[in-house]
Amino acid sequence: MAETIDDVPMADSSEGLMEHDRVRESMQSNSSFSSSNSEQGADDGTYIDNSPWVFLPEPLFIKIFLQLEARDVLNAGQCCKRWHKLSKDDYIWRKYFRKEFNVDASIPLKRGAESWRAEYRRLTNNVPMVMTDVLTFHSHQVLHVSFSHNGKMFATCSKDGFVIVWNSAYPSTIRDSYDMRKLSWKYTQFSQFNQSDTLLLVSGVHFGSPHSTSGEIAVFTVQQTDNFKLKCRVTNRPYDIFGTWFSDQHLLSGDLSWLAHLVSSSILWLNKANQEVDSEHTPVRNQMYKFYNRNASSIRAIMVANCPWLSDETEGKRENGKDANTGGSELKSSDEEPGPSSGDRRAGNPLSHYQMNQDVDSDDEQDEGLDDGQEHKATEDVPYQLLLGDQADYASPIQYLEEFRQEYEESYYESSDDCLEDDEDDADEEELSEGEDDLENLCPKYLIFSTGSKTYTPHQIGFKRITSVNFPRRLDPGPSLRERIALRDRQRELQNEDPPNEPNWANYEAVAGRFDKVDKLIDLHGHIIGMGLSPDHRYLYVNSRPWPKNCVIRNPLDPPAIAQEIDIHVIDLMTLKKVGKMLRAHKAYTPNTECFFIFLDVCDNYVASGAEDMHAYLWDRYYGVCLAKYQHSDVVNSVAFNPRDNEMLVTTSDDYEIKIWRSLSKAQKLGIPTVNRASEFRKQKNNRPSSQPQQHQHGMRSFV
């Protein structure tokens, strides 16, 4: 008991008879134990004969315990067996938990949790809170951090041009590093390990003019035998498309082509990570999708989610439900013609790209209300938290729909890991490098990206279902040079030397057949600055800085002003609907034209995000409450949980530093001093409006 526990609120006397009934229930549950204790008291010496404590009823004990601090209740539980039993009463700890962590009374205990007391212990002892490492090798702003799937290493990217791979064991040390400026890179911006943790994808920006969007993706081997070896390089434009792993040995990159004023096309390429081929006729890349961009927008921040629930049977049920719940006008898209092929390409009640953009204003209202049903309207009506100046703490809770918590635990067991069994096989690198079977028998996937339709800034989340991929094993050489010249001459004769007519690229209806359709678009009415998938790939969390309500965009090159607060949206990938929203969660200050990515990360229990107010923030996924904020001396750009240890969090910042945070229990096991701690949100840090002045924050205290 060297450490102490934060104050626990006094029992609320205004609850009256309702609380009395709950106490009576607790008394009945403990009555048998108290009678047995009273009979054994004389034998084991626990009580003195005729002591008044023997006859004190349980409801009175509970009333007394509710007036104490949590630490005092635990100390009292060491007095005797009866008090020890009463100190574990879950009714008491439910009171402590809800009031101390500001959890709404309507939220039940998380399914799978042992008790309220165990949850109290988890949020006290098992949340990353103690700063155990400060890594200062980078000489410039650190933009991104990502973990390997086995949790043994993590990679950081920085404006100094380096990508560094670190060992995650305490104390963290450098495993490998590479100076990308040797390859004419300006800086590194993003990294991602493949599923087998044998390759590292690194995305960066080329040197060029200030407005250049040219970038590149490099792939490195990270195996011990090969050290840190450059394997391949792929062009990537714009650079903030980042790139992502499609399978264990294939990655996605992008290219942007301008077609007309404010009109462009984004092409997504599927690339082999191993491009050492024996023949010039062996392909190393293949075009996957070609999307139409309007109003100077483009595809950005692509990611791939494995969705095992998108089976044919589920798809058939969903299509039947859509036929019953949607109008006939929504079924006129060419992608929705009857037939097995169209069904395989679509999921989640999707709408075509053209339909989603046909009427911009009505689509905005549809995304906010009609598309998500009555329950979603209740979530959208949640008001913004009242803020008390710059010193107010942004501890707003995530407001979930009820269906989220009903599905939360079940979705954990329906993990997308089932789709990754082939990728996780301990095969030799030579077998994986062939890549012949890497794209066969793929689990259904969603391609997820940010895009726009009203302005060039990304304000929409796009979804495209992927069921199968055809990667050619041999290039078609095509006609010879003599045949191509003869074909050109014949075409000129037929056209009488008239040049071919250029399509009207600004008219999407006229050129729609040349592009792939987007299955679903969700408009967040703000600048999207970060996205993260839950470990089971069921939920997508999105950082967005909202636009003013009912704003009108007249010039796509002049986007509306954005709020200084970041909202977090939660999207269920099974239904492609928003199931949660957190208003004004954390701070950002840069204007729309200079806005950059603030990466967030999601693990089984928590959600964390960077912010521009020199802090990172952490929330509990199920209860939705903010638990901690992590100090830096400049903008926090990225955060990442160790996928094998939710009690380890890494934060990176513009202050050139990488900070590693571990839980109090882990720090004590490692023998690390627990002096440097994050700021903890408890009842003293409640930012809800109150007539009483807020108390000063207390330091974090351990639960015994």
C-alpha positions as a printed Julia matrix, in Angstrom:
704×3 Matrix{Float64}:
   0.0     0.0     0.0
   2.86    2.36   -0.73
   0.75    4.07   -3.37
  -2.61    5.74   -2.81
  -5.78    5.92   -4.82
  -7.68    8.94   -6.09
 -10.58   10.18   -4.01
 -13.86    8.4    -4.66
 -17.07   10.49   -4.54
 -19.4    10.35   -1.59
 -22.6     8.38   -1.92
 -25.39   10.4    -3.45
 -28.13   10.75   -0.81
 -30.6    12.05   -3.37
 -31.03    8.63   -4.94
 -33.44    7.78   -2.11
 -35.48    4.64   -2.25
 -33.95    3.41   -5.51
 -30.52    3.18   -3.91
 -32.07    1.58   -0.8
 -33.48   -1.18   -2.99
 -30.07   -1.82   -4.52
 -28.52   -1.99   -1.05
 -31.2    -4.46   -0.02
 -30.27   -6.65   -3.02
 -26.63   -6.55   -1.96
 -27.67   -7.42    1.64
 -29.59  -10.45    0.43
 -26.65  -11.66   -1.66
 -24.34  -11.45    1.37
 -26.74  -12.68    4.08
 -25.63  -16.3     3.86
 -21.99  -15.31    4.13
 -22.58  -13.08    7.16
 -24.42  -15.81    9.06
 -21.63  -18.3     8.41
 -19.06  -15.74    9.47
 -20.86  -15.06   12.73
 -20.91  -18.77   13.52
 -17.21  -19.15   12.8
 -16.13  -16.04   14.63
 -15.59  -17.73   17.97
 -13.56  -20.54   16.41
 -11.09  -18.63   14.28
 -10.76  -15.61   16.51
 -11.99  -13.21   13.84
 -14.5   -11.48   16.14
 -14.74  -10.91   19.87
 -17.8   -12.46   21.49
 -20.78  -10.08   21.74
 -18.93   -7.44   19.64
 -21.35   -4.99   17.98
 -19.47   -5.46   14.68
 -20.77   -9.03   14.53
 -24.38   -7.87   14.4
 -23.88   -4.82   12.17
 -26.01   -5.45    9.02
 -24.47   -5.41    5.54
 -26.48   -2.42    4.24
 -24.98   -0.27    6.96
 -21.49   -1.49    6.11
 -22.06   -0.59    2.46
 -23.32    2.85    3.46
 -20.14    3.36    5.45
 -17.87    2.09    2.69
 -19.48    4.42    0.17
 -18.36    7.35    2.32
 -14.72    6.23    2.13
 -11.99    6.53   -0.43
 -11.25    3.44   -2.49
  -7.92    2.98   -0.73
  -9.6     3.05    2.68
 -12.08    0.4     1.56
  -9.2    -1.84    0.51
  -7.44   -1.24    3.83
 -10.63   -2.04    5.7
 -10.87   -5.29    3.76
  -7.67   -6.46    5.45
  -9.21   -6.32    8.93
 -11.2    -9.56    8.84
 -12.88  -12.02    6.52
 -16.25  -10.36    6.69
 -14.9    -6.93    5.85
 -12.75   -8.43    3.13
 -15.86   -9.95    1.55
 -17.8    -6.7     1.82
 -14.9    -4.66    0.39
 -15.24   -6.67   -2.82
 -18.94   -5.97   -3.19
 -19.5    -5.14   -6.86
 -22.24   -2.64   -6.03
 -19.66   -0.47   -4.28
 -17.12   -0.71   -7.09
 -19.74    0.05   -9.72
 -20.4     3.3    -7.88
 -16.68    4.07   -7.66
 -16.07    3.18  -11.32
 -18.91    5.22  -12.8
 -18.27    8.35  -10.79
 -14.5     8.33  -10.84
 -14.17    7.66  -14.56
 -17.29    9.63  -15.55
 -18.98    6.59  -17.1
 -22.65    7.04  -17.88
 -24.96    4.97  -15.68
 -26.76    3.57  -18.73
 -23.61    1.75  -19.9
 -23.53   -1.83  -18.56
 -20.47   -3.76  -17.54
 -18.38   -4.74  -20.52
 -19.16   -8.28  -21.6
 -16.31  -10.57  -20.71
 -15.18   -8.4   -17.79
 -14.83  -10.17  -14.45
 -16.44   -7.44  -12.34
 -16.65   -3.68  -11.84
 -13.77   -3.99   -9.41
 -11.66   -5.69  -12.09
 -12.52   -2.92  -14.56
 -11.56   -0.3   -11.97
  -8.23   -2.07  -11.55
  -7.71   -2.26  -15.32
  -8.29    1.45  -15.9
  -5.97    2.25  -13.0
  -3.12   -0.22  -13.39
  -3.23   -1.37  -17.02
  -3.53    1.87  -19.0
  -0.26    3.15  -20.57
   0.62    5.92  -18.13
   4.31    5.84  -17.15
   6.92    7.34  -19.49
   9.65    4.68  -19.64
  11.74    5.78  -22.67
  12.54    9.02  -24.48
  14.24    8.37  -27.85
  16.01   11.35  -29.41
  17.9     9.94  -32.38
  15.83   11.81  -34.99
  17.09   15.31  -35.77
  13.77   16.68  -37.07
  10.02   16.33  -36.6
   8.9    12.71  -36.14
   5.82   12.21  -38.33
   4.75    8.59  -37.92
   5.2     5.41  -35.89
   3.99    1.87  -36.65
   4.4    -1.49  -34.93
   5.14   -4.91  -36.34
   2.38   -7.47  -35.9
   4.46   -9.53  -33.48
   5.05   -6.43  -31.32
   8.83   -6.92  -31.24
   9.75   -3.78  -33.22
   8.38   -0.47  -34.41
   9.38    1.97  -37.15
   9.48    5.77  -37.1
   9.53    8.28  -39.98
  10.84   11.82  -39.77
  11.51   14.99  -41.71
  15.23   14.3   -41.27
  14.86   11.75  -44.08
  15.53    8.69  -41.92
  13.4     5.64  -41.3
  14.43    3.86  -38.09
  13.4     0.42  -36.86
  13.51    0.03  -33.06
  13.41   -2.95  -30.76
  10.35   -2.57  -28.55
  11.78   -4.4   -25.51
  12.83   -2.18  -22.61
  15.05   -0.25  -23.01
  14.33    0.38  -26.7
  17.33    0.31  -29.0
  17.92    0.95  -32.7
  17.67   -2.19  -34.79
  18.16   -0.7   -38.29
  18.04    2.67  -40.01
  18.26    4.08  -43.52
  18.83    7.6   -44.82
  16.3     8.01  -47.63
  17.89   11.29  -48.72
  20.35    9.09  -50.62
  17.41    8.26  -52.91
  16.46   11.94  -53.42
  13.77   11.79  -50.77
  12.94   14.96  -48.9
  11.56   13.09  -45.88
   9.81    9.89  -44.82
   6.15   10.14  -43.83
   4.57    6.7   -43.33
   5.56    3.07  -42.7
   3.8    -0.27  -42.39
   4.96   -3.85  -41.76
   3.56   -6.71  -43.83
   1.61   -9.46  -42.1
   4.6   -11.8   -41.69
   6.8    -8.93  -40.39
   9.45   -9.72  -43.0
   9.03   -6.52  -45.05
   8.61   -2.84  -44.23
   6.79   -0.41  -46.52
   8.1     3.16  -46.27
   6.36    6.07  -47.99
   7.93    9.48  -48.46
   8.17   12.74  -50.38
  10.56   13.58  -53.2
  12.59   16.76  -53.4
  10.94   19.31  -55.66
   8.99   22.56  -55.72
   6.99   23.52  -52.59
   3.76   22.47  -54.34
   5.1    19.2   -55.73
   3.05   16.1   -54.89
   5.59   13.57  -56.11
   6.39   10.71  -53.76
   7.72    7.2   -53.64
   7.31    3.92  -51.76
  10.3     1.8   -50.77
  10.19   -1.75  -49.42
  12.88   -3.08  -47.07
  13.56   -6.53  -45.69
  13.64   -6.6   -41.9
  14.75  -10.17  -41.31
  17.81  -10.79  -39.18
  19.6   -12.67  -41.97
  19.26   -9.89  -44.55
  19.55   -6.97  -42.14
  17.9    -3.84  -43.57
  18.04   -4.35  -47.33
  16.25   -2.25  -49.95
  14.04   -4.58  -51.98
  12.1    -2.37  -54.41
  10.94    1.19  -55.14
   7.56    2.27  -56.51
   6.37    5.72  -57.58
   3.48    7.16  -55.57
   1.53   10.32  -56.42
   0.26   12.18  -54.53
   2.56   11.3   -51.67
  -0.25   11.43  -49.08
  -1.87    8.38  -50.63
   0.77    6.67  -48.41
   0.33    3.19  -49.89
  -0.58    0.01  -48.02
  -0.04   -3.74  -48.0
  -2.68   -5.6   -49.99
  -1.31   -9.03  -49.12
   1.88  -10.3   -47.56
   3.86   -9.85  -50.8
   1.83   -7.24  -52.73
   1.32   -3.54  -52.03
  -0.87   -0.76  -53.38
   0.41    2.55  -54.74
  -1.24    5.43  -56.56
  -0.85    7.78  -59.49
  -2.66   10.99  -60.36
  -3.38   12.21  -63.9
  -5.02   15.54  -64.71
  -7.71   15.31  -67.39
  -9.09   18.85  -67.44
  -9.45   21.88  -65.2
 -10.23   20.59  -61.67
 -10.78   17.07  -63.08
  -8.34   14.21  -62.62
  -8.15   10.43  -62.33
  -6.54    8.38  -59.56
  -5.1     5.03  -60.59
  -4.33    2.44  -57.93
  -1.59   -0.04  -58.82
  -1.01   -3.49  -57.37
   2.75   -4.05  -57.08
   4.91   -7.04  -56.28
   7.18   -6.48  -53.33
   9.76   -8.71  -55.0
  10.57   -7.16  -58.37
  13.67   -9.22  -59.17
  12.28  -10.97  -62.25
  14.01  -13.32  -64.67
  12.19  -12.13  -67.77
  11.1    -8.79  -69.18
   7.75  -10.39  -69.9
   7.08  -11.09  -66.21
   4.86   -8.3   -64.79
   5.64   -6.62  -61.47
   2.61   -4.3   -61.32
  -0.96   -4.25  -62.55
  -3.64   -1.57  -62.63
  -6.3    -2.3   -60.03
  -8.76    0.64  -60.07
  -9.21    3.93  -61.86
 -11.37    6.52  -60.1
 -12.81    9.82  -61.29
 -11.96   12.94  -59.27
 -13.89   16.17  -59.47
 -13.3    19.66  -58.02
  -9.52   19.13  -57.71
  -9.98   16.24  -55.26
  -8.02   13.0   -55.3
  -7.76    9.61  -53.59
  -5.66    9.74  -50.39
  -4.69    7.66  -47.36
  -5.63    4.25  -48.74
  -5.97    1.2   -46.48
  -7.26   -2.36  -46.84
  -9.6    -4.06  -44.35
 -10.15   -7.83  -44.25
 -13.9    -8.48  -43.98
 -14.72  -12.18  -43.49
 -18.4   -11.35  -42.95
 -18.75  -10.37  -46.62
 -19.65  -13.9   -47.7
 -22.05  -14.68  -50.52
 -24.86  -15.63  -48.13
 -24.5   -12.47  -46.12
 -24.35  -10.48  -49.32
 -27.56  -12.03  -50.58
 -29.42  -11.18  -47.38
 -28.13   -7.63  -47.45
 -29.14   -7.14  -51.07
 -32.65   -8.41  -50.28
 -32.87   -6.0   -47.4
 -31.77   -3.18  -49.64
 -34.42   -3.98  -52.22
 -37.07   -3.72  -49.52
 -35.78   -0.53  -47.9
 -34.57    1.58  -50.83
 -36.32    3.2   -53.72
 -36.18    1.95  -57.28
 -34.32    5.05  -58.43
 -31.26    3.91  -56.47
 -31.02    0.65  -58.42
 -30.32    2.14  -61.85
 -26.56    2.06  -61.58
 -24.79   -0.28  -63.99
 -23.1    -1.94  -61.02
 -26.45   -3.02  -59.61
 -27.81   -4.98  -62.54
 -29.01   -8.43  -61.46
 -26.53  -11.26  -61.71
 -23.93  -13.02  -59.61
 -21.06  -10.85  -60.8
 -22.68   -7.62  -59.65
 -23.54   -9.11  -56.29
 -19.95  -10.15  -55.69
 -18.7    -6.63  -56.25
 -20.99   -4.84  -53.84
 -21.77   -4.91  -50.13
 -23.16   -2.84  -47.3
 -26.07   -1.22  -49.16
 -23.7     0.74  -51.42
 -24.51    3.63  -53.72
 -22.62    4.41  -56.89
 -20.16    7.27  -57.2
 -22.51    9.08  -59.55
 -25.54    8.71  -57.32
 -23.7     9.89  -54.24
 -22.6    13.05  -56.07
 -25.67   13.73  -58.15
 -27.21   15.99  -55.53
 -24.61   17.19  -53.08
 -26.93   18.93  -50.63
 -29.39   16.06  -50.35
 -26.57   13.56  -49.92
 -25.31   15.53  -46.94
 -28.65   15.22  -45.23
 -28.94   11.56  -46.18
 -25.6    10.68  -44.58
 -26.58   12.5   -41.4
 -30.04   11.07  -40.98
 -31.9     8.97  -43.51
 -29.08    6.58  -44.31
 -28.4     5.72  -40.7
 -31.92    5.49  -39.34
 -33.63    6.89  -36.27
 -31.01    5.69  -33.8
 -28.29    7.53  -35.66
 -30.24   10.78  -35.39
 -30.07   10.51  -31.64
 -26.3    10.39  -31.86
 -26.06   13.34  -34.23
 -28.12   15.47  -31.84
 -25.5    15.2   -29.1
 -24.46   18.82  -28.42
 -20.9    20.03  -28.34
 -19.34   20.06  -24.9
 -19.21   23.5   -23.32
 -15.57   24.5   -23.12
 -14.08   26.77  -20.51
 -11.35   28.57  -22.42
  -8.03   27.15  -23.54
  -7.43   25.52  -20.17
 -10.4    23.18  -20.52
  -9.51   19.51  -20.9
 -10.83   17.74  -23.96
 -12.09   14.62  -22.28
 -15.34   14.31  -24.22
 -16.71   10.76  -24.23
 -17.39    8.78  -27.39
 -21.16    8.75  -27.9
 -21.9     5.25  -29.27
 -25.13    3.85  -30.59
 -26.47    0.99  -28.5
 -25.82   -1.45  -31.33
 -22.07   -0.81  -31.03
 -21.82   -2.13  -27.48
 -24.08   -5.05  -28.35
 -21.71   -6.06  -31.13
 -18.43   -5.04  -29.49
 -17.55   -8.28  -27.75
 -18.99  -10.51  -30.48
 -16.98   -8.74  -33.17
 -13.8    -9.43  -31.24
 -14.29  -13.15  -31.74
 -15.1   -12.68  -35.43
 -11.58  -11.43  -36.03
 -10.18  -10.85  -39.48
  -7.23  -13.0   -38.46
  -9.12  -15.88  -40.08
  -8.34  -14.23  -43.4
  -4.64  -13.98  -42.6
  -3.84  -17.61  -41.87
  -2.1   -18.04  -45.21
  -0.1   -14.87  -44.66
   1.02  -15.93  -41.2
   2.43  -19.29  -42.25
   6.08  -19.66  -41.31
   7.12  -20.11  -44.9
  10.55  -19.38  -46.27
  11.13  -16.08  -47.95
  11.81  -17.86  -51.24
   8.33  -19.36  -51.19
   6.68  -16.05  -50.34
   8.71  -14.13  -52.89
   7.15  -16.1   -55.73
   3.78  -14.58  -54.9
   1.93  -17.07  -57.07
  -0.56  -18.11  -54.37
  -0.49  -14.84  -52.46
  -3.5   -13.47  -54.35
  -5.5   -16.69  -54.54
  -8.4   -17.5   -52.21
  -8.38  -14.0   -50.8
 -10.69  -13.07  -48.0
 -13.21  -10.38  -49.09
 -11.71   -6.97  -48.48
 -12.68   -3.32  -48.44
 -10.46   -0.72  -50.04
 -10.87    2.36  -47.84
  -9.68    5.85  -48.71
 -10.35    9.53  -48.15
 -11.52   11.69  -51.02
 -13.79   14.65  -51.8
 -16.39   15.96  -54.21
 -17.03   19.56  -53.1
 -13.45   20.72  -52.61
  -9.91   19.44  -52.94
  -9.61   18.79  -49.22
 -10.62   15.23  -48.23
 -14.02   15.21  -46.54
 -15.46   11.83  -47.59
 -14.6     8.21  -46.78
 -14.81    5.94  -49.83
 -15.33    2.17  -49.81
 -14.72   -0.3   -52.63
 -15.3    -4.0   -52.13
 -12.56   -6.36  -53.36
 -13.42  -10.01  -53.88
 -10.78  -11.27  -56.3
  -7.72   -9.91  -58.07
  -6.35  -11.02  -61.42
  -2.62  -10.43  -61.59
  -1.2   -11.47  -64.99
   1.65  -13.94  -64.85
   3.02  -12.88  -68.24
   2.88   -9.62  -70.13
   1.23   -9.57  -73.53
   3.89   -8.12  -75.87
   1.18   -6.83  -78.2
   1.61   -6.07  -81.92
   5.04   -5.51  -83.36
   6.33   -2.09  -84.39
   5.52   -2.75  -88.06
   1.97   -3.82  -87.14
   1.44   -0.73  -85.0
   2.61    1.59  -87.81
   0.28   -0.1   -90.27
  -2.62    0.15  -87.84
  -1.94    3.86  -87.31
  -1.89    4.5   -91.04
  -5.22    2.76  -91.52
  -6.78    4.81  -88.73
  -5.56    8.04  -90.3
  -7.07    7.07  -93.65
 -10.42    6.33  -92.01
 -10.44    9.62  -90.14
  -9.24   11.65  -93.16
  -6.43   13.05  -91.08
  -8.95   14.53  -88.59
  -7.75   14.35  -84.96
  -9.88   12.21  -82.64
 -12.47   13.96  -80.53
 -11.39   14.55  -76.94
 -14.0    13.45  -74.39
 -15.68   16.07  -72.23
 -14.01   15.05  -68.97
 -16.02   17.59  -66.94
 -19.22   15.7   -67.8
 -19.03   12.61  -65.59
 -22.12   11.01  -67.13
 -20.44   11.04  -70.53
 -17.21    9.36  -69.34
 -18.47    7.24  -66.42
 -17.85    4.02  -68.33
 -14.12    4.7   -68.33
 -13.85    4.61  -64.51
 -14.57    2.28  -61.62
 -17.5     3.03  -59.35
 -17.1     3.77  -55.64
 -19.42    1.46  -53.72
 -20.1     3.78  -50.8
 -19.25    7.35  -49.77
 -19.71    8.73  -46.27
 -19.43   12.52  -46.01
 -18.06   13.74  -42.66
 -18.53   17.47  -43.48
 -15.01   18.36  -42.45
 -11.34   17.89  -43.23
 -10.3    14.25  -42.65
  -6.87   14.16  -41.03
  -6.47   10.57  -39.83
  -7.91    7.05  -39.97
  -7.33    3.85  -38.01
  -8.76    0.32  -38.09
  -9.65   -1.76  -35.05
  -7.58   -4.97  -34.72
 -10.47   -7.11  -35.98
 -10.99   -4.73  -38.95
 -14.64   -4.32  -37.92
 -14.58   -0.61  -37.0
 -12.98    2.41  -38.65
 -12.06    5.4   -36.47
 -11.63    8.72  -38.27
 -10.15   12.05  -37.14
 -11.98   14.98  -38.73
 -12.0    18.75  -38.24
 -15.58   19.85  -38.94
 -16.73   22.64  -41.21
 -19.2    25.27  -40.02
 -22.76   23.99  -40.05
 -24.7    24.7   -43.27
 -21.63   26.21  -44.94
 -21.79   26.76  -48.71
 -18.75   25.95  -50.86
 -18.67   28.15  -53.95
 -15.07   27.59  -54.98
 -13.51   24.11  -54.68
 -10.09   25.73  -54.38
 -11.26   27.79  -51.41
 -12.45   25.26  -48.79
 -14.37   26.49  -45.74
 -12.66   27.21  -42.46
 -12.31   24.24  -40.14
 -12.78   23.99  -36.4
  -9.85   24.01  -34.0
 -11.23   20.86  -32.41
 -10.95   17.34  -33.83
 -13.99   15.05  -33.91
 -13.65   11.27  -33.92
 -16.17    9.27  -35.97
 -16.69    5.51  -35.64
 -17.89    3.56  -38.71
 -19.06   -0.05  -38.61
 -17.63   -1.78  -41.69
 -20.27   -4.49  -41.49
 -23.08   -2.01  -42.15
 -21.04    0.94  -43.49
 -22.83    3.25  -41.08
 -21.62    5.61  -38.39
 -22.16    4.07  -34.96
 -20.29    6.54  -32.78
 -19.06   10.1   -32.61
 -16.94   12.11  -30.22
 -17.34   15.87  -30.45
 -14.42   18.21  -29.86
 -12.18   15.43  -28.7
  -8.8    17.16  -29.01
  -7.11   20.24  -30.45
  -5.74   21.31  -33.84
  -4.81   24.8   -35.01
  -3.47   24.77  -38.57
  -5.72   26.28  -41.27
  -7.41   24.18  -43.93
  -4.8    24.87  -46.6
  -1.96   23.74  -44.31
  -3.75   20.93  -42.47
  -1.73   17.75  -42.06
  -2.33   14.22  -40.82
  -2.84   13.51  -37.12
  -2.61    9.72  -36.95
  -4.66    7.68  -34.51
  -4.45    4.04  -33.48
  -6.91    1.47  -32.11
  -6.24   -1.62  -30.02
  -8.58   -4.11  -28.34
  -9.27   -1.89  -25.32
  -8.26    1.68  -26.18
  -8.21    4.41  -28.82
  -5.4     6.97  -28.94
  -4.71   10.0   -31.11
  -2.25   12.81  -31.47
  -3.21   16.48  -31.32
  -1.78   19.91  -31.98
  -2.08   21.06  -28.36
   1.2    19.26  -27.5
  -0.6    16.2   -26.13
  -1.76   12.78  -27.21
  -5.05   11.44  -25.86
  -6.34    7.99  -24.94
  -9.93    6.76  -24.59
 -11.44    3.45  -23.52
 -13.08    1.88  -26.56
 -16.09    0.37  -24.82
 -16.97    2.97  -22.17
 -15.93    5.83  -24.47
 -14.33    7.92  -21.7
 -11.04    9.78  -21.95
  -8.47    8.27  -19.58
  -5.18   10.09  -20.12
  -3.23   12.67  -22.08
   0.48   12.44  -22.82
   2.77   15.46  -22.69
   5.13   16.67  -25.43
   6.54   20.11  -26.14
   5.14   20.35  -29.68
   2.51   18.84  -31.98
   1.94   15.1   -31.47
   1.74   13.65  -34.97
   1.26    9.94  -34.42
   0.57    7.26  -31.8
   0.76    3.46  -31.92
  -0.14    0.64  -29.53
   1.94   -2.49  -29.31
  -0.46   -5.04  -30.92
   0.72   -7.76  -28.51
   0.69   -5.51  -25.44
  -2.08   -2.92  -25.1
  -0.23   -1.55  -22.07
   2.51   -0.06  -24.29
   1.97    3.14  -26.3
   4.43    5.1   -28.46
   3.93    8.8   -29.26
   5.9    10.9   -31.77
   6.06   14.67  -32.0
   7.42   17.73  -33.76
   9.71   18.15  -30.73
  11.98   15.48  -32.36
  11.22   13.03  -29.56
   9.71    9.55  -29.4
   8.16    8.71  -26.05
   7.24    5.24  -24.86
   4.52    4.85  -22.24
   3.84    1.69  -20.27
   1.25    0.84  -17.66
   1.92    1.17  -13.95
   1.89   -2.6   -13.48
   4.37   -3.17  -16.33
   6.66   -0.39  -15.09
   6.73   -1.92  -11.62
   7.52   -5.38  -13.04
  10.4    -3.9   -15.06
  11.67   -1.98  -12.06
  11.19    1.39  -13.79
  10.63    4.48  -11.62
   7.03    5.65  -11.95
   7.75    9.35  -11.45
   7.2    10.59  -15.03
   3.52   10.01  -15.66
   0.86   11.17  -18.06
  -2.01   13.37  -16.93
  -4.88   11.17  -15.79
  -8.55   11.99  -16.2
 -10.5    11.14  -13.07
 -13.47   12.72  -11.38
 -11.32   15.76  -10.56
 -10.8    16.31  -14.3
 -14.49   16.24  -15.22
 -15.02   18.84  -17.96
 -18.8    18.79  -17.84
 -20.37   22.14  -16.89
 -20.66   22.44  -13.13
 -21.59   25.18  -10.72
 -18.8    24.13   -8.41
 -15.17   24.99   -9.18
 -13.1    22.13  -10.54
 -10.64   20.52   -8.2
  -6.95   20.38   -9.01
  -5.68   17.28  -10.72
  -4.11   14.63   -8.52
  -1.28   12.4    -9.66
  -2.05    8.89  -10.83
  -2.27    6.38   -8.01
  -2.11    2.64   -8.13
  -4.9     0.2    -7.41
  -3.9    -2.55   -4.97
